[in-house]
Amino acid sequence: APLWGNGVLRGDRIGMNATLQGRVQQVIDGRVESGDEIGLQIAAYVNGELVVDTWSGVADEATGQLVDGDTLFTSWSTTKGFVATCLHILADRGHMDYDTPVATYWPAFGVHGKDVVTVREALTHRAGVPQMPEGVTPEMMTDWDAMCAAIAAHTPLWTPGTTVCYHAWTFGWIIGELVRRIDGRPIAQFAREELCQPLGIEDFYLGIPDAVEGRVAPLTEAPSEPETNELALRVMPAHVTSAAVVNRPDFRRASIPGGGGIMNARAIARHYAMLAQAGVLDGVRILSAEHCKVIRTVQTDAPDARSGVRRRRALGYSLGGEPEQGGDISMGRSGSEFGHAGNGGSLGFADPVRKLSFGLTKNRMRWPEPTVETAYLVAETIPRIPG
């Protein structure tokens, strides 16, 4: 049951920090009252304990339904962090090696020069195939086999490994198909059985069941200038990259691991709490402590070919730090933070130094993304824990 709501302690669990909760509530209420946000949730763990669990605003403007702790949001590329962790579970168990070509596990991928693309390069957006298939439609995106076949047939835009370009959508099918080829289970099933269920995460979905449809907040888009960059339009075609598309019932029920995950802030924060605690949470170990160090090690800080923005990247995650050094400051300034943001402003990250994890979900997509404004304000209120 929801523990907190609009700054009021329900009283059915002890150990929450009421002062901290109140500070965070004040921040997010202010974001809603200002009109910058419509509805959002925040959750955070410190030292493996849930210390923030709060929300504010309206989930559905058409009906007036308010956000509560159980509201679900399509959180775009925040999904990628969960998907990367799934592949790391297989690597940690010795079933996969990062420097092995993707085509070793998925032979059809190894055409047109992609036979040299390694798993490490796929995780760090250097596979050379960020472009969506020609003629892609929302219906095609719900067809797993069709998308994987089209991406496997791609000709790289550059020599693989030489250029970083954010694989906004294609990352999910590449990494998800790797999980399926190596393990045998679809990524949605693997995530549920090997990551979420052991950790008690109930509200992360790669394809929702009908029963939770009423809990999913529709996304809305704030006005913005249309995209004109030709490469950006190939990577994120406007006709399939919109709130209207991800709000579709068929899209919500499909497994789209590059950006179609549906979740709440609690699920995000709990996933990253495990990573902030060196792979273990509440006595359940998902990854070895040694492997948790491997997955957050910087792999590249090259500028992105699409945006020109320099970004420090680990194995499937972005890294925190100062922007001029390629860090994502929305996670923090130290550089020890790692996680993933989503289109329009959702975010999840772990900071092993502070023993902190953080989840933010929201329904108003804005550009530039306000993640820095909201997440950084909140995360910086959380006390530092000696680590």
C-alpha positions in Angstrom: 0.0 0.0 0.0 1.2 3.5 -0.6 3.2 4.8 2.4 3.3 8.5 1.7 1.2 10.9 -0.2 1.5 14.7 -0.5 3.7 14.9 2.5 1.5 12.9 4.9 2.9 10.0 6.8 0.5 7.1 6.7 2.0 5.5 9.8 2.1 1.9 8.6 5.9 1.7 8.4 8.7 3.1 10.5 12.1 4.3 9.5 11.1 7.0 7.0 12.7 10.4 7.4 9.8 12.8 7.8 12.0 15.9 7.4 13.6 14.6 4.2 10.2 13.5 2.9 8.8 16.9 3.6 11.7 18.6 1.7 11.2 16.5 -1.3 7.5 16.9 -1.3 7.9 20.7 -1.2 10.2 20.6 -4.2 7.8 18.5 -6.4 4.7 20.3 -5.3 6.4 23.5 -6.4 7.1 22.0 -9.8 3.5 21.1 -10.2 2.2 24.4 -8.9 4.5 26.3 -11.3 3.0 24.4 -14.3 6.4 22.9 -15.1 5.0 19.4 -14.3 1.5 17.8 -14.5 2.2 14.8 -12.3 5.2 13.0 -11.0 6.6 10.5 -8.5 9.9 10.4 -6.6 11.4 7.5 -4.7 14.8 7.1 -3.1 16.8 4.6 -1.1 19.7 5.3 1.2 21.7 2.4 2.6 19.1 0.0 1.2 16.2 1.7 3.0 13.4 3.5 1.3 13.6 7.1 2.6 11.5 8.9 0.0 8.3 7.7 -1.5 6.2 10.6 -2.7 4.1 12.0 -5.5 2.2 15.1 -6.7 -0.2 16.3 -9.3 -2.6 14.8 -11.8 -2.1 11.5 -13.6 -4.8 12.0 -16.3 -6.0 15.6 -17.1 -8.9 14.2 -19.1 -10.4 12.5 -16.0 -8.8 14.4 -13.2 -7.4 11.2 -11.7 -4.6 12.2 -9.3 -1.1 10.6 -9.1 -0.6 8.2 -6.3 2.2 5.8 -5.4 0.8 3.1 -7.6 0.4 5.2 -10.8 2.5 3.8 -13.7 4.3 5.9 -16.3 5.8 5.1 -19.7 9.3 6.1 -18.8 11.1 5.9 -22.2 14.8 5.2 -22.0 14.8 4.9 -18.3 13.9 1.3 -19.4 17.4 0.9 -20.8 18.9 0.7 -17.3 16.8 -2.4 -16.4 17.6 -4.0 -19.8 21.3 -3.5 -19.4 21.2 -5.0 -15.9 19.5 -8.1 -17.3 22.4 -8.6 -19.7 24.9 -8.1 -16.9 23.3 -10.8 -14.9 24.1 -13.2 -17.8 27.7 -12.0 -18.0 28.1 -12.3 -14.3 27.0 -15.9 -14.5 29.6 -16.6 -17.2 27.1 -17.0 -20.0 28.3 -14.0 -22.1 31.5 -12.0 -22.6 31.4 -8.3 -23.4 34.2 -8.5 -26.1 32.5 -11.3 -28.0 30.8 -10.3 -31.3 27.0 -9.9 -31.1 26.8 -12.2 -34.1 28.3 -15.1 -32.1 25.0 -15.2 -30.1 22.8 -13.8 -32.9 24.3 -15.0 -36.3 21.8 -13.0 -38.5 23.2 -9.8 -37.0 26.6 -10.4 -38.6 25.9 -9.0 -42.1 27.1 -5.9 -43.9 30.2 -5.6 -41.7 28.4 -6.0 -38.4 30.2 -9.3 -37.7 32.8 -7.3 -35.8 30.3 -5.5 -33.5 31.0 -6.6 -29.9 28.5 -6.7 -27.0 30.5 -4.0 -25.4 30.1 -1.7 -28.4 26.3 -2.5 -28.5 26.0 -1.5 -24.8 27.9 1.8 -25.4 26.1 2.9 -28.6 29.0 2.2 -30.9 27.3 -0.6 -33.0 26.8 1.8 -35.9 23.1 1.0 -36.3 21.1 3.7 -34.4 18.7 4.2 -37.3 15.2 2.8 -37.3 14.1 0.6 -40.2 12.8 2.3 -43.3 9.1 2.4 -43.2 8.8 1.6 -39.5 5.3 2.0 -38.0 4.0 1.8 -34.5 2.5 -1.6 -35.5 5.8 -2.9 -36.6 7.4 -1.8 -33.3 5.1 -4.1 -31.5 6.3 -7.1 -33.6 9.4 -8.4 -31.9 10.6 -10.7 -34.7 10.0 -8.1 -37.4 12.0 -5.4 -35.6 14.9 -7.8 -34.8 15.0 -9.0 -38.4 15.1 -5.5 -39.8 17.8 -4.3 -37.4 19.9 -7.4 -38.1 19.7 -6.6 -41.8 20.9 -3.0 -41.3 24.0 -1.7 -42.9 26.0 0.4 -40.4 26.1 4.1 -40.8 29.8 4.1 -39.8 32.5 1.5 -39.3 31.3 -0.2 -36.1 33.2 0.8 -33.0 34.4 4.1 -34.4 31.5 6.4 -33.6 29.2 7.0 -30.7 25.6 7.6 -31.7 22.8 7.1 -29.2 20.8 4.0 -30.3 17.6 5.5 -28.9 15.2 2.7 -30.0 17.4 0.0 -31.6 19.5 -0.5 -28.4 16.5 -2.2 -26.8 16.0 -4.8 -29.5 19.7 -5.5 -29.8 20.2 -6.0 -26.1 16.9 -7.7 -25.6 17.5 -10.2 -28.4 20.9 -10.9 -27.0 19.3 -11.9 -23.7 16.8 -14.1 -25.5 19.5 -15.8 -27.7 21.8 -16.4 -24.7 19.2 -17.4 -22.1 16.2 -18.6 -24.2 13.6 -16.4 -22.4 12.2 -13.2 -23.9 13.6 -10.1 -22.2 10.3 -9.3 -20.6 10.2 -12.7 -18.9 13.9 -12.6 -18.0 13.5 -9.2 -16.4 10.5 -10.3 -14.4 12.0 -13.6 -13.2 15.6 -12.8 -12.7 15.6 -9.2 -11.7 12.2 -7.9 -10.5 10.7 -10.9 -8.7 13.8 -11.6 -6.6 13.9 -8.0 -5.5 10.2 -7.7 -4.9 9.7 -5.2 -7.7 6.1 -5.5 -8.8 5.6 -2.5 -11.1 8.1 -2.7 -14.0 6.6 -3.9 -17.2 7.8 -4.6 -20.7 4.2 -5.1 -21.9 1.5 -4.5 -19.3 -1.3 -6.9 -18.5 -4.8 -5.6 -19.0 -5.4 -5.5 -15.3 -3.1 -2.5 -14.8 -4.2 -0.4 -17.8 -6.2 1.9 -15.5 -3.1 2.8 -13.5 -1.1 4.0 -16.5 -0.8 7.8 -16.8 -1.1 9.1 -20.3 1.9 11.1 -21.4 1.6 14.7 -22.8 4.0 16.7 -24.7 4.9 20.4 -24.0 5.2 22.6 -27.1 8.6 22.3 -28.8 10.3 23.1 -32.1 10.1 20.3 -34.6 13.3 18.3 -35.1 15.2 19.1 -38.3 18.4 17.2 -37.8 18.4 14.4 -40.5 20.3 11.9 -38.4 18.1 12.5 -35.4 15.0 11.9 -37.5 16.5 8.6 -38.6 17.3 7.6 -35.0 14.0 8.8 -33.6 11.5 9.2 -36.4 8.8 11.7 -35.3 5.9 9.5 -36.5 6.8 6.8 -34.0 8.5 8.8 -31.2 5.6 10.7 -29.6 3.3 10.6 -26.6 0.5 9.7 -28.9 2.3 6.5 -30.0 3.4 5.3 -26.6 -0.1 5.9 -25.2 -1.6 3.4 -27.6 -3.0 0.3 -26.0 -1.1 -2.0 -28.4 2.2 -0.2 -27.7 1.7 -0.4 -23.9 1.2 -4.2 -24.2 4.3 -4.8 -26.3 7.8 -5.5 -25.2 9.8 -2.5 -26.4 12.9 -2.4 -24.3 14.6 0.7 -25.9 11.9 3.0 -24.6 8.6 1.4 -23.9 8.9 0.3 -20.3 6.1 1.1 -18.0 6.9 1.6 -14.3 6.7 3.7 -11.2 9.3 5.5 -9.2 9.5 2.8 -6.5 10.4 0.2 -9.1 13.2 2.4 -10.5 14.6 3.3 -7.1 14.6 -0.3 -5.9 16.4 -1.6 -9.0 19.1 1.0 -8.5 19.2 0.4 -4.7 20.5 -3.1 -5.5 23.2 -1.6 -7.7 24.1 1.1 -5.1 24.5 -1.7 -2.5 27.0 -3.6 -4.7 24.5 -6.0 -6.2 22.5 -7.0 -3.1 19.4 -5.7 -1.4 17.5 -7.1 1.6 19.7 -10.2 1.5 19.0 -11.0 -2.2 22.1 -10.9 -4.4 21.5 -10.2 -8.1 25.1 -9.3 -9.2 28.5 -9.9 -7.6 30.2 -6.9 -6.0 33.0 -7.3 -8.4 30.8 -7.1 -11.4 29.0 -4.1 -10.1 32.3 -2.3 -10.4 32.8 -3.5 -14.0 29.4 -2.3 -15.3 29.9 1.3 -14.0 33.4 1.7 -15.4 33.6 4.5 -18.0 33.9 3.1 -21.6 33.7 6.2 -23.7 33.3 10.0 -23.3 33.2 10.8 -27.0 30.7 13.4 -28.4 27.6 11.9 -29.8 27.3 12.0 -33.6 23.7 13.0 -33.5 23.7 15.6 -30.7 27.3 16.6 -30.5 27.1 16.3 -26.8 29.9 14.6 -24.9 28.7 11.9 -22.6 30.5 9.6 -20.2 29.1 6.2 -20.8 29.5 2.9 -18.9 28.1 -0.5 -19.9 24.6 0.5 -20.8 24.4 3.4 -18.4 25.3 7.1 -18.4 27.6 8.4 -15.7 27.1 11.5 -13.5 29.6 14.4 -13.1 30.1 17.9 -14.4 28.7 18.5 -17.9 32.0 19.9 -19.3 33.5 16.5 -18.4 30.7 14.6 -20.1 28.8 13.8 -17.0 25.0 13.9 -16.5 24.7 16.4 -13.7 21.1 15.4 -13.1 22.5 12.3 -11.2 25.0 14.4 -9.3 28.4 16.0 -9.6 30.8 13.4 -8.2 31.0 11.1 -11.2 30.3 8.0 -9.1 26.6 8.0 -10.1 25.4 5.7 -12.9 21.9 5.2 -14.4 19.7 6.2 -17.3 17.3 9.1 -18.1 14.2 8.9 -20.3 12.8 11.1 -23.1 11.0 14.1 -21.5 12.6 13.8 -18.0 12.2 10.4 -16.2 15.3 9.2 -14.5 16.9 6.4 -12.4 20.4 6.1 -11.0 22.6 4.6 -8.3 25.4 6.3 -6.4 27.5 3.6 -4.6 29.5 6.3 -2.7 26.4 7.8 -1.2 24.6 4.4 -1.0 21.8 6.3 -2.8 19.3 5.3 -5.4 16.8 7.5 -7.1 13.7 7.1 -9.3 11.6 9.8 -11.0 8.6 9.2 -13.2 6.4 11.9 -14.8 3.8 12.4 -17.5 4.7 15.8 -19.0 7.4 15.5 -21.6 9.4 18.8 -21.9 12.4 20.0 -23.9 14.9 20.8 -22.9 14.4 17.9 -20.4 13.9 19.3 -16.9 15.5 16.3 -15.2 18.4 18.5 -14.0 16.0 21.0 -12.4 13.9 18.4 -10.6 16.1 15.4 -10.0 19.2 17.4 -9.0 17.2 19.6 -6.6 15.8 16.5 -4.9 18.9 14.3 -4.9 21.0 17.1 -3.3 18.6 17.2 -0.4 19.4 13.7 0.6 22.2 13.5 3.2 25.5 12.1 2.3 26.2 8.7 3.8 29.9 7.8 4.5 30.9 5.2 2.0 
